[in-house]
Amino acid sequence: MKVYLDNAATTKVDPRVLKVMLPYFSVNYGNASSIHTMGQENFNVLTDCREKVAKILGADSRGIIFTSSATEANNYLIKGIARANRKKGDHVIISAIEHPCVRESARQLEKEGFRVSIVPVNYEGLVEISELEKLIDKKTVLVSVMMVNNEIGTIQNISELVKLAKKYGTYFHTDAVQAVPYLKIDIKELGVDALSLSAHKFGGPKGVGLAYLNPAVYAEPLIIGGGQEEGKRAGTYNLPGIVGMTSALEIAYKERSEYVKRVKKLRDRLWDGLKKNLPDIQVNGSIKERVPANLNVMFGYVEGEAILIDLSYKGIFVSTGSACSATNLKASSVLAAIGLSKHFLNSNIRFSLGKETTEKEIDYTIKMVTETVGRLREFSPVSKL
Ligand SMILES: Cc1ncc(COP(=O)(O)O)c(C=O)c1O
C-alpha cells in the first residue's frame, strides 16, 4: 500500500487541472507578449486568469503578479517593499516560525543595514498582539507573519495583527502558502498589503506562484528585463502554469467546505488511533487554531528520521518538518520556537493529509506507526530510563 501523507510539501496535480493546462504547451503556445493573434489570444487568457484569481482572493486584479514560486513571491515582496520604502524606515519584523525563504530574505535585508526583529510565538505557535506591540515602531516598514505554519499548521489571527500594523503606517505581508485550500482568503477583509501563494500546494503545478501587492504600494522588482507584469516581474509568462494555478484555485474553493469536513474527520481518526495505541506522544501546536489536514506529533524517546525512514519502507510518506529536509538535518526552528524541550526536538513527524487520503490509508498508517514506534522504542536507550 502506498500512502502519501506529505501534502504540505507538495500535492499531486489534479487531473482536471492538467487537462486545462495541456493545450498551452503544444497548441496555444504563443507568447502572451507577442503582438500577433496567437500572442494576443493568450494575453486575453492571462488577463482572464488574473481576474479570476483576484476575484477568488477578494483582491484588485492590478495587484496580482504571477511568479515562479512562493519563494520568489516572498523574496520579492519582503525585500522589494523594504528597499523601496527605506525613506519611511529601516525596521522589519518577521515571526519566529516563518519559512526559510522569509527568514533568509529578512537576513539579506539585515546585511543591507535594516534592523530585523523576530516576534516570538507562544506554545501553540501563535503570535500574540502584545508581543508585536513591544517591537513595532514608527520606523517599521514591514511586518511579515505567515497565515498558516507549514510544520504545525497553526492559523494566525492575521486581521488583528494587521490592525496594529496600520496604526503605525506599517505594511503587512502574509505568506498564505499553507492556507489554501483550508481557509477563505479575502485580501480586502484581511487588510494585508502583500500576500504569497504557491500552486503546487493545492493541486496545481510546480513552478508557478503568485505575489499580491496592493497597487498603491511600490516594491523594488527582484527580476528585471522585458517589462512583463508591468515591470514588477520580468520573464516570459508561464501560461500553462498560470492557467493551471487558476484552475486549481477555482477547484480548491469550489470544493473547500466538503473537503475540509472530510479531511478533519480523517485527521482526527489518525490522532485518536495513535493516541490509543502509543503512550508518551503529544500534538505539537494548537489543537483549535490548526488547519484540518495537519497533524504534527512528538513521539517520545525515538528519532523522527528513524520513524520516517521505516515508514517509507512500509510505503508511507511523511515528513519531519520543512527545516529537516533530505539535505539538511537540523532540528526544526519552528518546534524550538514553540518551546519544545531539546530532548524532543528530533522526535517529531508531520502528517499532512490530502484530497486523496482514505480511511483505509489512515488505518494502515495507525497500524504501521504503532509497529514502527514500538519497535524503535525497544532499541532506544532513553525509553527505559
Ligand atoms: C509556508 C511556505 N512558504 C513558502 C514556501 C515555498 O513555496 P515554493 O515551493 O512555491 O517555493 C513553502 C513551501 O514549502 C511553504 O510551506
The ligand as an ORCA input file, in Angstrom:
! r2SCAN-3c Opt
* xyz 0 1
  C       4.831     28.375      4.221
  C       5.617     28.230      2.965
  N       6.127     29.316      2.370
  C       6.806     29.237      1.226
  C       7.058     28.035      0.622
  C       7.830     27.991     -0.654
  O       6.971     27.703     -1.733
  P       7.516     27.282     -3.159
  O       7.671     25.801     -3.124
  O       6.465     27.717     -4.119
  O       8.791     27.988     -3.374
  C       6.568     26.858      1.222
  C       6.857     25.537      0.642
  O       7.226     24.605      1.323
  C       5.815     26.959      2.419
  O       5.315     25.885      3.019
*
